[in-house]
Amino acid sequence: AAFISIQAFPALLDLPQELEVSAVSCGSRHTAVVTRGGELYTWGWGKYGQLGHGNSASSDRARRVEHLVAKGLRVEEVVCGPWTTYVRV
């Protein structure tokens, strides 16, 4: 099992430099950002699928939610709950 660092203090986010973040939302143990280009990146604890990557894997690294890209959807807004992530496209 992969070790996932759950931190209760601010940490630097390692996203590609060309991405500009327009919105951020934090759940209990996961975080999501929307870029100005309408892409969604998520990371953290994923036990209930709240990261949106089609599985229950957790990740310390921000990953783009490919399902939304494949469907041609542009994310406008994200709101994270305790174990959920809601997006408006």
Protein Blocks (a to p, Z undefined) as FASTA:
>chain_A
ZZddddfbdcdddddfklccfbdcddfkbccdddfkopacdedjfklopnonopabdcfb
dcddfklmmnopacfbdcddfkbccddZZ
